[in-house]
C-alpha cells in the first residue's frame, strides 16, 4: 500500500473541513517500515536503558488487514553503521536516507535503494558536517537534502540528483546559528541523561548551548525554513533559496511557547493540512504550542526575493503568532519525570499525536474544526505504549494503525487508531527490536509508478503549494530533460484525480 493522498482541488481545499476530505489509495505497492536502532550508547549525548543493537536496521512488511508485520531484513552491522537515528523516504523514488547520531565524530548520511522484499543497496554516502545529526528534509524540487546537526546546531545543504536521488556533491552550504562559538558543555556527563529524567540540573545542562533539532520548510512555497532550537527556546525562521541550495539569512526567532518562565525545549514542528496552523512540541515543558501561520507574508517574502528585492526588509517580521499552549501529560504528573518525543498530525487532519517519554504514553489531541478556535487543540486522552521511552511512532498509510517504538524496553507495539474518536487500543501485535529510535514508512512504488513519475506528496497536499492565488509558486520539480513528458503526466493524473473526487462527492450527496 502507498500513502493515502488527498484529491481535492486548490479551490476546494480551504472550503472543506478535515472530515470532508476524500482520500484514496494510489496503487497496490508494498508498505514497508524501516526501523533504526541505537548500536553504540557511548557515542550518544544521552543514555538509553535498552540493549545495544548488533545490527541497527530492521525492515518489516506491514499487513493492513490486522496490523501485523513480518520481518524482512536485518541490516547495518554496528561496526559500519553506528546509531542511525532519523530517516527520510524520498517523495518520488524507492530511496531512503538515514543519518547517524554521534557526538565523537561528524555524522554520516547514507542513501539506500530499498526493494519490495526489504533488500537494501547502498547508493551513496556523505559527511553531515557536524555531530549528533538528527533531522533530514528534502526540498520541493528534490534537488537538495537539508540536514540538522543537533550538538553543534549547524544546518547544512547537500545536492542530490533529481533523477536518481544520489548525492552528487558534498555539502554546498553550511549555516551556523552559533556564529562559530564552540559548544560550552561537555558532550557527555555521567553516562548521559535518560530522556525520562527532566530535573532542573539536566535542563540547565541541555540549555547551556543552542541545539537545533529540526528543519521544516513552509508548506506553501518552501522558502521559509523553521528550525526549533531546544537550547534557546525559540523557533528560528530562515530564508531558504531552493534554486541555489543556500540558507540565506535568519529573518526572525519567536518564543516556542507562552512566556511562563519555565524551559520549553522545542523539538519538532508539524503543519496542519488545511488550517494555517503550526504545532510545536516542547520536549522539556511537555507542551504543544499552536501557532497561526501568516501565509500571505510568506508569499510576499518569496515574491520579493524573486523580483530581486532585498531580503533585509523582512528581518524581525515573524510569520508566526502563538495562539495556544496545551499540556501533553496529566496536570498532576511531575514534568521532571517526562520529556516529549515525536509530534504528528494525523492524515485526516482531525488529530495530533505526541509521545511522552517517562509517562510512557501517546497523547491524542483533537483539532477543533469550528469557530474562531479552528485549528486549536483539546485533549482526547492518554494511552500507554506498552513499553518505556516511546521515542518515535508512525501511522500506517491508512491511518488506522499506530506503530510505537519503545526505546528503553526494546519493543515495537502496534495499536488500532479510531479515526472517529481518536482513541487507540492494543492489537496484540508486539515485536522485539533492540533500542528502536525511529520508524520510517516506505510505500514502495512499482516500476510503472516510477516510470510515470508519480505525483509527490506535496503536489497532492492540502498545504497550498501551487495555489492559484500565487502562480509563481507552481514551479515544476521535474528534471529538465523530461520536463514536457512529466508535466503532461502530472496534468493527466491531476485530471483523473479530480474526476474521481467529483464522482465520490456526487455519490455521497446521492446516498
Secondary structure as the mmCIF struct_conf table of DSSP 4:
data_model
#
loop_
_struct_conf.conf_type_id
_struct_conf.id
_struct_conf.beg_label_comp_id
_struct_conf.beg_label_asym_id
_struct_conf.beg_label_seq_id
_struct_conf.end_label_comp_id
_struct_conf.end_label_asym_id
_struct_conf.end_label_seq_id
STRN STRN1 UNK A 4 UNK A 6
HELX_RH_AL_P HELX_RH_AL_P1 UNK A 10 UNK A 13
TURN_TY1_P TURN_TY1_P1 UNK A 14 UNK A 15
BEND BEND1 UNK A 16 UNK A 16
HELX_RH_3T_P HELX_RH_3T_P1 UNK A 18 UNK A 20
STRN STRN2 UNK A 23 UNK A 25
STRN STRN3 UNK A 31 UNK A 37
HELX_RH_3T_P HELX_RH_3T_P2 UNK A 41 UNK A 43
BEND BEND2 UNK A 44 UNK A 45
STRN STRN4 UNK A 46 UNK A 46
BEND BEND3 UNK A 50 UNK A 50
BEND BEND4 UNK A 54 UNK A 54
STRN STRN5 UNK A 55 UNK A 63
TURN_TY1_P TURN_TY1_P2 UNK A 64 UNK A 67
STRN STRN6 UNK A 68 UNK A 77
TURN_TY1_P TURN_TY1_P3 UNK A 78 UNK A 80
BEND BEND5 UNK A 81 UNK A 81
STRN STRN7 UNK A 84 UNK A 89
BEND BEND6 UNK A 91 UNK A 94
STRN STRN8 UNK A 95 UNK A 100
BEND BEND7 UNK A 103 UNK A 105
STRN STRN9 UNK A 108 UNK A 114
TURN_TY1_P TURN_TY1_P4 UNK A 116 UNK A 117
BEND BEND8 UNK A 118 UNK A 118
STRN STRN10 UNK A 120 UNK A 127
BEND BEND9 UNK A 129 UNK A 132
STRN STRN11 UNK A 133 UNK A 138
TURN_TY1_P TURN_TY1_P5 UNK A 140 UNK A 141
BEND BEND10 UNK A 142 UNK A 143
STRN STRN12 UNK A 144 UNK A 149
TURN_TY1_P TURN_TY1_P6 UNK A 150 UNK A 152
STRN STRN13 UNK A 154 UNK A 160
TURN_TY1_P TURN_TY1_P7 UNK A 162 UNK A 164
STRN STRN14 UNK A 167 UNK A 176
TURN_TY1_P TURN_TY1_P8 UNK A 177 UNK A 180
HELX_LH_PP_P HELX_LH_PP_P1 UNK A 181 UNK A 183
BEND BEND11 UNK A 185 UNK A 185
BEND BEND12 UNK A 187 UNK A 187
BEND BEND13 UNK A 189 UNK A 189
TURN_TY1_P TURN_TY1_P9 UNK A 190 UNK A 191
STRN STRN15 UNK A 193 UNK A 193
TURN_TY1_P TURN_TY1_P10 UNK A 195 UNK A 196
HELX_RH_AL_P HELX_RH_AL_P2 UNK A 200 UNK A 206
TURN_TY1_P TURN_TY1_P11 UNK A 207 UNK A 207
BEND BEND14 UNK A 208 UNK A 209
STRN STRN16 UNK A 212 UNK A 212
STRN STRN17 UNK A 216 UNK A 217
TURN_TY1_P TURN_TY1_P12 UNK A 219 UNK A 221
BEND BEND15 UNK A 222 UNK A 222
STRN STRN18 UNK A 224 UNK A 229
TURN_TY1_P TURN_TY1_P13 UNK A 230 UNK A 233
STRN STRN19 UNK A 234 UNK A 241
TURN_TY1_P TURN_TY1_P14 UNK A 242 UNK A 245
STRN STRN20 UNK A 246 UNK A 255
BEND BEND16 UNK A 256 UNK A 257
BEND BEND17 UNK A 261 UNK A 262
STRN STRN21 UNK A 266 UNK A 271
BEND BEND18 UNK A 273 UNK A 276
STRN STRN22 UNK A 277 UNK A 282
TURN_TY1_P TURN_TY1_P15 UNK A 283 UNK A 286
STRN STRN23 UNK A 287 UNK A 293
HELX_RH_AL_P HELX_RH_AL_P3 UNK A 295 UNK A 306
TURN_TY1_P TURN_TY1_P16 UNK A 307 UNK A 308
HELX_RH_3T_P HELX_RH_3T_P3 UNK A 311 UNK A 314
TURN_TY1_P TURN_TY1_P17 UNK A 315 UNK A 316
BEND BEND19 UNK A 319 UNK A 319
STRN STRN24 UNK A 320 UNK A 327
BEND BEND20 UNK A 328 UNK A 329
TURN_TY1_P TURN_TY1_P18 UNK A 331 UNK A 332
BEND BEND21 UNK A 333 UNK A 333
HELX_RH_3T_P HELX_RH_3T_P4 UNK A 335 UNK A 337
STRN STRN25 UNK A 339 UNK A 345
TURN_TY1_P TURN_TY1_P19 UNK A 347 UNK A 348
BEND BEND22 UNK A 349 UNK A 350
STRN STRN26 UNK A 351 UNK A 357
TURN_TY1_P TURN_TY1_P20 UNK A 358 UNK A 360
STRN STRN27 UNK A 361 UNK A 367
HELX_LH_PP_P HELX_LH_PP_P2 UNK A 368 UNK A 368
BEND BEND23 UNK A 370 UNK A 370
HELX_RH_3T_P HELX_RH_3T_P5 UNK A 371 UNK A 373
TURN_TY1_P TURN_TY1_P21 UNK A 374 UNK A 375
STRN STRN28 UNK A 377 UNK A 384
BEND BEND24 UNK A 386 UNK A 388
STRN STRN29 UNK A 390 UNK A 395
TURN_TY1_P TURN_TY1_P22 UNK A 397 UNK A 398
BEND BEND25 UNK A 399 UNK A 400
STRN STRN30 UNK A 401 UNK A 406
HELX_RH_3T_P HELX_RH_3T_P6 UNK A 407 UNK A 409
TURN_TY1_P TURN_TY1_P23 UNK A 410 UNK A 410
STRN STRN31 UNK A 411 UNK A 417
TURN_TY1_P TURN_TY1_P24 UNK A 419 UNK A 421
STRN STRN32 UNK A 424 UNK A 432
TURN_TY1_P TURN_TY1_P25 UNK A 434 UNK A 435
STRN STRN33 UNK A 436 UNK A 443
HELX_RH_AL_P HELX_RH_AL_P4 UNK A 447 UNK A 451
TURN_TY1_P TURN_TY1_P26 UNK A 452 UNK A 453
HELX_LH_PP_P HELX_LH_PP_P3 UNK A 454 UNK A 456
TURN_TY1_P TURN_TY1_P27 UNK A 457 UNK A 460
BEND BEND26 UNK A 461 UNK A 463
TURN_TY1_P TURN_TY1_P28 UNK A 465 UNK A 466
TURN_TY1_P TURN_TY1_P29 UNK A 468 UNK A 469
HELX_RH_3T_P HELX_RH_3T_P7 UNK A 471 UNK A 473
BEND BEND27 UNK A 478 UNK A 478
HELX_RH_3T_P HELX_RH_3T_P8 UNK A 480 UNK A 482
HELX_RH_AL_P HELX_RH_AL_P5 UNK A 483 UNK A 510
#
